[in-house]
Structures are given as C-alpha cells and as structure tokens.
Amino acid sequence: MSDTLRDQLLGLGFKSAPQPERKPERKPDARRDGRPGGKPQGARPGGKPGDGPRPPRDGDARRGPPGKGRPQGNGPRPGQGPNSGAGKPRSREDIDLAKAYAIRAQKEKDDRIEAERIKQEEARVRREAKAKLDELLKDTGLNDEAADIARHFPYGGKIKRIYVTADQLRQLNAGELGVVQNNGRYVLVTAALLAEAEAVFAQAVALRVDPNAPAEDDPYADPQYQVPDDLVW
C-alpha cells in the first residue's frame, strides 16, 4: 500500500492496526569469571563494576606487601647489632669479683644448711634422751609427800628446792641420794640411779653432793640456811 492510499484511508476514519508491545529483553547477571550474580572479580569494595585492582605505585615496592610493615624474625634491631657498642666487655677484675661473691654466697648458704642440720640433730638426740630418762625414772622416785624440810640447790642459774625428810637430808648431803630434773619436777633418787640418769641425759642431773668437798662449797646443805627475800626462784 502506498503512502497516498494510507493517508486517504486514515482521512476516511480508518485506524492502523495496533502492533503488539515489545518488552525489553532481560539478560541474566553474570560475573566476569563466568558465575551468575555477584560483583566482577577484582572489583574494589564500593567501586564500580569493571574496576580492577589498583596498579602498584613506586612506593609500594619499598613498603612490601600489606600488613608487613615491620620486619619479621629474630634479627637484630637497630642499635642492637654486634658492633653497636651497647655493652661493655667486663674486665678480668670484674669477673674475679663476681666469682668471689658467688663463692661467698654459696658458702653462707652451706653454713646455714649445716647449722640447721646440727640443730635438728641435737633436738632429735634430746628428745630420745628424755624419752629414755622417763622410762628410767618410772616409779623410782623417793619423794615423800610428808617431807617438810626444804633443801635448796643451784640449778640452771637459779636457786631451786626439794622437800625431804630429815633422814633423806642426811643421805642427800652424804652423797647417797641425788636429785634429777624431769619434766619440770625434781625427783629424789639413789646415787646409783643418778649415775644412770647422767649417762642418759647429763643435763638432767640437778643435785649431786660430794661428801668430801668442804662445807663452804655447799652453803645450802644446812636446812637452817636463810634464803634472801630478793632471790629469784
């Protein structure tokens, strides 16, 4: 149909047949690496599609890869090299002095250990001796509850006393009896038992009278002896 005829028909009221509406074709999203959806590989966050990685600049080669700003490993730090001069070599005198201090400290330590060992050994021997003395003096004391005569004697730097009868006082002054200290008590024993107690634990012998000694050597032998009021018991 020519344009003239078409114009004549439109002029008579004829309308052109409506043509179907064409929809735009929608292509599926595709990544540049061939996978559907997502952002193109190598794009920077927040960048436009197609933006590749930033080309390296001259300064990047000197800085190295990201996150590697500090050198790794146990290499020497600046100023700590073998020729940095941070430490001064010790002289022979300093070395000898340090050795002397070390020897003296070790000797003092050894002396303390030895002193503690001796102390513990003495305490053990003392405990064993006291235990033997307890067994030796068991039910052997001659103390009389009715005794009313005070016999004084020096022991441990102080004046002590034990109550005896008149006959026991005579025997005590004659050396036939003796006094042993045991567990805070003063026990009257025979001379033979006194010798055994001395062999077990000599410190326990509180009173042994030598009958051949001069009388002035034992002023407390007389029961009438007056003890001073200011005496510490």
Contacts in CASP RR format, 6 or more apart in sequence:
PFRMAT RR
TARGET T0000
AUTHOR 0000-0000-0000
METHOD contacts of the structure
MODEL  1
MSDTLRDQLLGLGFKSAPQPERKPERKPDARRDGRPGGKPQGARPGGKPG
DGPRPPRDGDARRGPPGKGRPQGNGPRPGQGPNSGAGKPRSREDIDLAKA
YAIRAQKEKDDRIEAERIKQEEARVRREAKAKLDELLKDTGLNDEAADIA
RHFPYGGKIKRIYVTADQLRQLNAGELGVVQNNGRYVLVTAALLAEAEAV
FAQAVALRVDPNAPAEDDPYADPQYQVPDDLVW
10 16 0 8 1.000
28 36 0 8 1.000
29 36 0 8 1.000
29 37 0 8 1.000
29 38 0 8 1.000
30 36 0 8 1.000
30 37 0 8 1.000
31 37 0 8 1.000
31 38 0 8 1.000
31 39 0 8 1.000
31 40 0 8 1.000
31 41 0 8 1.000
32 40 0 8 1.000
32 41 0 8 1.000
32 50 0 8 1.000
33 40 0 8 1.000
33 41 0 8 1.000
39 49 0 8 1.000
40 49 0 8 1.000
40 50 0 8 1.000
40 52 0 8 1.000
42 50 0 8 1.000
42 51 0 8 1.000
42 52 0 8 1.000
42 53 0 8 1.000
43 49 0 8 1.000
43 50 0 8 1.000
43 51 0 8 1.000
43 52 0 8 1.000
44 51 0 8 1.000
44 52 0 8 1.000
44 53 0 8 1.000
44 54 0 8 1.000
63 69 0 8 1.000
76 82 0 8 1.000
79 86 0 8 1.000
80 86 0 8 1.000
90 98 0 8 1.000
126 201 0 8 1.000
129 200 0 8 1.000
129 201 0 8 1.000
130 182 0 8 1.000
130 201 0 8 1.000
132 200 0 8 1.000
132 201 0 8 1.000
133 180 0 8 1.000
133 182 0 8 1.000
133 197 0 8 1.000
133 200 0 8 1.000
133 201 0 8 1.000
133 204 0 8 1.000
134 182 0 8 1.000
134 183 0 8 1.000
136 193 0 8 1.000
136 196 0 8 1.000
136 197 0 8 1.000
136 200 0 8 1.000
137 180 0 8 1.000
137 182 0 8 1.000
137 187 0 8 1.000
137 189 0 8 1.000
137 193 0 8 1.000
137 197 0 8 1.000
140 187 0 8 1.000
140 189 0 8 1.000
140 193 0 8 1.000
141 187 0 8 1.000
141 188 0 8 1.000
141 189 0 8 1.000
142 168 0 8 1.000
142 177 0 8 1.000
142 187 0 8 1.000
142 188 0 8 1.000
142 189 0 8 1.000
142 190 0 8 1.000
143 162 0 8 1.000
143 163 0 8 1.000
143 187 0 8 1.000
143 188 0 8 1.000
144 163 0 8 1.000
144 164 0 8 1.000
144 165 0 8 1.000
144 168 0 8 1.000
146 165 0 8 1.000
147 163 0 8 1.000
147 164 0 8 1.000
147 165 0 8 1.000
147 168 0 8 1.000
148 163 0 8 1.000
148 165 0 8 1.000
149 163 0 8 1.000
149 164 0 8 1.000
149 165 0 8 1.000
149 166 0 8 1.000
149 169 0 8 1.000
149 223 0 8 1.000
150 161 0 8 1.000
150 162 0 8 1.000
150 163 0 8 1.000
150 223 0 8 1.000
151 161 0 8 1.000
151 162 0 8 1.000
151 163 0 8 1.000
151 164 0 8 1.000
151 169 0 8 1.000
151 172 0 8 1.000
151 207 0 8 1.000
151 220 0 8 1.000
151 223 0 8 1.000
152 159 0 8 1.000
152 160 0 8 1.000
152 161 0 8 1.000
152 220 0 8 1.000
152 225 0 8 1.000
152 227 0 8 1.000
153 159 0 8 1.000
153 160 0 8 1.000
153 161 0 8 1.000
153 162 0 8 1.000
153 179 0 8 1.000
153 206 0 8 1.000
153 207 0 8 1.000
153 220 0 8 1.000
154 160 0 8 1.000
154 220 0 8 1.000
155 181 0 8 1.000
155 206 0 8 1.000
155 207 0 8 1.000
158 232 0 8 1.000
158 233 0 8 1.000
159 220 0 8 1.000
159 227 0 8 1.000
159 231 0 8 1.000
159 232 0 8 1.000
159 233 0 8 1.000
160 186 0 8 1.000
160 206 0 8 1.000
160 233 0 8 1.000
161 186 0 8 1.000
162 179 0 8 1.000
162 186 0 8 1.000
162 188 0 8 1.000
162 207 0 8 1.000
164 172 0 8 1.000
164 188 0 8 1.000
168 177 0 8 1.000
168 188 0 8 1.000
169 223 0 8 1.000
171 177 0 8 1.000
172 178 0 8 1.000
172 179 0 8 1.000
172 188 0 8 1.000
172 207 0 8 1.000
172 209 0 8 1.000
173 209 0 8 1.000
173 211 0 8 1.000
173 218 0 8 1.000
173 221 0 8 1.000
174 209 0 8 1.000
174 211 0 8 1.000
175 191 0 8 1.000
175 208 0 8 1.000
175 209 0 8 1.000
175 210 0 8 1.000
175 211 0 8 1.000
176 190 0 8 1.000
176 191 0 8 1.000
177 188 0 8 1.000
177 189 0 8 1.000
177 190 0 8 1.000
177 191 0 8 1.000
177 194 0 8 1.000
178 188 0 8 1.000
178 189 0 8 1.000
178 190 0 8 1.000
178 191 0 8 1.000
178 194 0 8 1.000
178 207 0 8 1.000
178 208 0 8 1.000
178 209 0 8 1.000
179 186 0 8 1.000
179 187 0 8 1.000
179 188 0 8 1.000
179 189 0 8 1.000
179 194 0 8 1.000
179 205 0 8 1.000
179 206 0 8 1.000
179 207 0 8 1.000
179 208 0 8 1.000
180 186 0 8 1.000
180 187 0 8 1.000
180 189 0 8 1.000
180 193 0 8 1.000
180 194 0 8 1.000
180 197 0 8 1.000
180 204 0 8 1.000
180 205 0 8 1.000
180 206 0 8 1.000
181 187 0 8 1.000
181 204 0 8 1.000
181 205 0 8 1.000
181 206 0 8 1.000
182 204 0 8 1.000
186 206 0 8 1.000
189 197 0 8 1.000
191 208 0 8 1.000
194 205 0 8 1.000
194 208 0 8 1.000
197 204 0 8 1.000
197 205 0 8 1.000
198 204 0 8 1.000
198 205 0 8 1.000
209 218 0 8 1.000
209 221 0 8 1.000
210 217 0 8 1.000
215 221 0 8 1.000
219 225 0 8 1.000
END
